[in-house]
Amino acid sequence: MTQYIIKLFITSIIIVVATEISKKSTVLAAIIIALPLVSLLTFSWIYLESKDVLKIARLSTEILYFGLATVPLFLILPFMLKGGYSFLLSMILSCLSSAITMLLVKMYLLND
């Protein structure tokens, strides 16, 4: 239970720090958010708990593919927002585009 609380605390702190930094510098916040901190923390927890390096290797590959599938979100969202579309519509359509891309990745690249 203590380990679970520590994991929750560390993850929450990262999100709060990035949000607060974004109020002063979007570039610095983007750098922090772009860092694979959650992935690195997850790899560390898996290793500490199981020492299963093959699981970490597989997870790392899957993160790479699904990370690439999020590119449409980061292309469509700013384009729509700058074009005057509402935030909600922009978020829905950009998230939907990434969801479809993730589905395609799962179907064609990560089909077990």
N, C-alpha and C positions, 0 to 999 in steps of 0.2 A: 504494500500500500504506500509506503514511504517513497519508493521508486516512482510510482505513478504520480504522486503529488509533485515530485521534483521535475519530472518530465513536463507536466502541465504548467508548472511555474516558469521553467526556462522558455518554453514555447510562447507563453503569454507575454513574457518580458520582451522577446524579440519583436512581436507584433506591436506592442505598445511603443517601444523605442522607435521603430520605423515610422509609425503614425505620427509621433511627436516630432521627429526629425523632418518629416515631409512638410510640416507647417513652416519651417524655416528654409529648407533646401530640398527641392524635389530631386535634384541630381544626387545628393548624398543618400536620400531615402531610396532612390531607385537602385543605387549601388548595393545598399544593404539588402534590399528585397531581392535583387538579382542573385546575390550570393546563395549558394545552395545550403544555407544554414540548417534548414529542416532536414534535408537529405543527409547532411553530415551528422547531425544529432541522431537521426534514425539509424544510420549505419553504426554509429558508436554504441547505441543502446542494444542493437541486435548482437553486435560483437561481444559486448560485456555480458549479455544474458545467455548467449548460445555458442559463441565462437564459430558460427556457421558462415564462413567466408564465401561459400558458393551461393548462399542465399543473398548475401550482400552484393555479389557480382551480378546476379540475375536482377535484383532490384535496381541496381545502378543502370543496367541496360534498359530496363522498362521505363525508368525515369527519363532517360535520354529520349526515347521514342515519344513518350507522352509529353515531355517538355517541348519537343518540336511541334507537337500537335496544338500547342497553345499559341503558336505564332499568329494564326488568323485572328485571335482575340486582340492581340497587340497591334495588328494592322487595321482591323475594322473599327475598333473602339475610337481611336483618336480621329480617324477619317470622318466618322459619323458625328462625333462631338464638334469637330471644327466645321462641319457642314451644317450645323444648326439643329441636328436631330436631338430629341429629348434624351436625357441621361438614361432613363429606364429603357426606352426602345434600343438605344445604343448598347446598353449592357446585355439585354436579352438577345439581340441578334449576334453580338460578338461572342457571347457565351455559347449560344447555339452552334455557331460556326466551329468553335473549338470542340464542342461535344461531338459533332459529326466527324470532325477530323480524328478525334480520339477513338471513335467507333471504328473508323476505317483502319487506324493503326492496329487496334485490337484484332480486327478481322483478317488483315492481310500481312501484318508484320509480326504479331505476337500470338499467332494462332498455335496453341499447344497441341 
